[in-house]
Amino acid sequence: MARSTLLEIKRSLDSHLGERILLRANGGRRKTVERAGVLEETYPSVFIVKLDEDKHSFERVSYSYADILTETVELTICRNDEQIRIPIEQ
């Protein structure tokens, strides 16, 4: 069951490659890290976000699909004025 859920998350992200996203991640010790960038690539176990250059000291970050499943990472896809949360809530 978890394997198919991770695959669904990957497929959902595959359809948003190249789109602008907002990323909110648990930074540990009660910290929340917020970043913005572009969903650059998806791999079998991880996805890569290219961050905005002017706001961050490094170019890319990667997270696993399990991070989304466990809600350690929240992704929001930004299109024009529309915002879509991943995984898409039904």
N, C-alpha and C positions, 0 to 999 in steps of 0.2 A: 504494500500500500504506500509506504513512504517513498519507495523508488519511483512509482508512477506519479506521485505528487511532485517530486523533484523534477521529473521529466516535463510535467505540465508547466512548472515555473520556467524552465529553460525555454520551452516552446513559446511561452508568452513573451519572454525577453527577446527571443529571436525575431519576433514580429516588430520589435521596437528598436532594432539596431540603427545607430546613427541619430537617434533622437535625443533631445535634451532631457536630463533627469535631475531630480533632487534626491539626495541620498541622506538618510538620517541613520546613524549607526551608534551602537552602544560603545562608548569609549572606555568603559571600566571605571570603577570608583565613582559611580553616580554621575558620570560625564556622558553627554550626548554630543556626538560630532555631526555637524551638518556640512555637506559638500554639494557642489553643483558641477555638472559636466555633461559629457556625451557618452552614451552607452556604445562602447567601441567594438567589443568582441565577446562572443560566448564560446565556451569550451565545454567539454562533457561534465566537468565538476565545478567550474568557476566562471564568473563573468568579469569583464574589465571595463572600468569607467575612466575615460580620459578627463581629467579635472581642468577647470578653468585655470589658465596659466597665471593670471595676475593675482589670484586669491590664495594659491597654495604653493608650498615649497617643493612639492613633487608632482610629477606629471600624471601618474596613473595609480589606481588602487584596484585591488581585486578582492572579491568576496565569493563565497560558495552559495549555492542555491539553498543549502541547509540554513544559512544565516537568514534568509528570507523566511523560510518555513518556521524557524524558531523565533522569528520577530526580533532578532538581534539587529537586523538591517531592514529599514523600510525604504522602498523606492517609490517615487512618484514621477510618472512620465508627464512632461509638459509639452503640450501642443497648442499653439496659439493661446487662447484663453481657457482651454480645457486641461484638467489635470486628472490623470488616471493612476490609481494605486495598483502596485503589483504585489501579490497576485490579485488579479481582477476579482472583485467580490461579486458573488452572484446572488 
